[in-house]
Amino acid sequence: MEISFQKIRIEFIAPVFIGVFCSLFFSVIIGASLGIYPGQGAAAAEEEIEEYDNTFLFAATEVIPDTILEYYRNPEFHEWVIDFFAVICQGREIAYAILDSADEFDVPPALAFALCWEESRFNPYAINRQNRNGSIDRGLFQLNNRSFPHLDVSVYYNINSNARYGISYLRQCLNMGGNEISALAMYNAGPGRVRSTGAPEVTLKYASRILENRRKIESRFHSRLIKEEESRLVEKTSGGIFVRAF
């Protein structure tokens, strides 16, 4: 019996081809309904990860833990931190007021103290009437009467109130500016001016001095802290035990 090879090939191949085509067709339809397309899964996952990482890395309001704040919040070192800054600002009351507000608003204490030094030299009764617009700056953080029009004059010269308003405003500037240079420029020249025309040269120098003093404060703090921790370690390990001096 003679069989045509061409006929067999068509009879067997045609159903297979139709079956494969139908499978692919239904797969595409199902994938589309679920939001999945061939070859897209891995790429989509990579895009999501990349976008999330960028958002995290460049978040303007990200708060990085500050070493000095961590020690201030530690009951064992709380008083020691106050004593350290009391020497810098020559007054325990001022030191506590600034540290307490820095703790409340998550502002690096060294930055807050450097700003206060630049503004008033830690003088709670400092006053500046030299502004071109006729406004007046008062107190530790030189609060401006146009920026804080609702405050009674006595509040400007209250150590705790002035520190709290000044540091809370610094926190707002940090959130708006996204970095310390922009924040200090906004604190000095005003957010509107910095955003519209940029910071003037005198303001950039102002920010540079504050950041340099902040660096010096942190350097001194860590040097003193190392000695303090060593001293405390010796007291703990030598308590009731004879220590031989060499």
ZIBELKA-V923713 format. One line per field, one symbol per residue. burial: # if it has 16 or more other C-alpha atoms within 10 Angstrom, else .. A space follows every 50 residues. Layout:
BEGIN
burial->???
END
This chain:
BEGIN
burial->.................................................. .................##.##....#...######..#..#.####### ###..###############.###.##........##########..... .....##.####################.##########.#..#...##. ..##.##..##.##..##..#...#.....................
END
